[in-house]
Amino acid sequence: MNFWEKVKNDLQKGIKEGIDFVKEGATIARVKAEELTEEGEKRLKIFELKTKVQKELHV
């Protein structure tokens, strides 16, 4: 293998590793976004229930 083939192979390996890293990061971000969405939905439901209770108590 000559010098340029080695450089080419090293670049291809680096690009592949970079892409794999980005994919892994995107997967982690997606999972975290789903968790935060679920948490937000729970908090909204709690807020709505508290508001409903307060309205019922003041009527």
Secondary structure, 3 states (H helix, E strand, C coil): CCHHHHHHHHHHHHHHHHHHHHHHHHHHHHHHHHHHHHHHHHHHHHHHHHHHHHHHHHC
